[in-house]
Amino acid sequence: MAEWFNKQSRILQIILLLIPIVNWVVEILVRWSAFFKTKSILTLLTAVAVLFFGLVVGWIDLIWCLLFKHLIFAKT
């Protein structure tokens, strides 16, 4: 899922991160797929944080995505 998200056009990434509930679902899917691929403690902590603070992390990721075209700690 992280690879799929990173391959999308920037406008689609931004749209997915702008819609609140969609934002949270995309965050969860991308974060957990990134963790299962990398097995990093940092991606695990981020994935767990997204479960509880997904909307806040999503807005931060929206800004990060505008600047760097990938989510924080989820670059593949």
N, C-alpha and C positions, 0 to 999 in steps of 0.2 A: 504494500500500500504506500509506503514511503517513496519507493521508486516511481510509482504511478503518479503520486502527487507532484513530485519534482519534475516530471516530464510534461506536465500540463502547462498551458500558456499562463503567463503571469495574471492575466485578467480573470481566468477561471480560478486560479488559486485565491485571488483577492475576493472574488464573489463567494467562494466556499468559506472563507474566513470571516466574511462580513455578516452572514446569517447566523444568529446566535445558536440555535439548536444544531444546525448543520455543522457549525464551527466546532462544537463540543464533540460531536460524533467523529468528524474528520480528525480532530486532534487525538482522540482515543485510538482510532484505527492506525494512524500514522505513527504515533508514539510506540504502541505495542509492537507493530511490525518492525520498527527500527530497533527496538530492544531485542526481539527474537533473532534479528539478523546480526547485530553487533555483540550482544551479550555483555554490554558495558554497564557498569554500575551507574554511570551518569545518565544513560538513557533509561535505566530502570527507575531511578529517582524521578526523572522528568515524567515518565509514564504514570507513575503513582500520583504525582502532584496533579497531573491533568485530570485524573479521576475526580478529585475534589475541587480543584480550582481551574477547571477547564476553560471557562469563559474568560477569566482574567488572563490566563496563559494564551488563549486564542487571540485576544486583542494585542498582546505583546508580539505574538507570532505574525499577526497581520502587518505590523510595522516592520518586523524583521524580514518578512517575505517581500515587502515592497523594496527593501534595500538590497537583499542578497538572493532572492528567488528560491529560498528553501527555509524550512522551519529550524528554530534553534535546536541544536543537538540532534537533528534528524537528517543531516545531509548524507546522501548515499553515494 
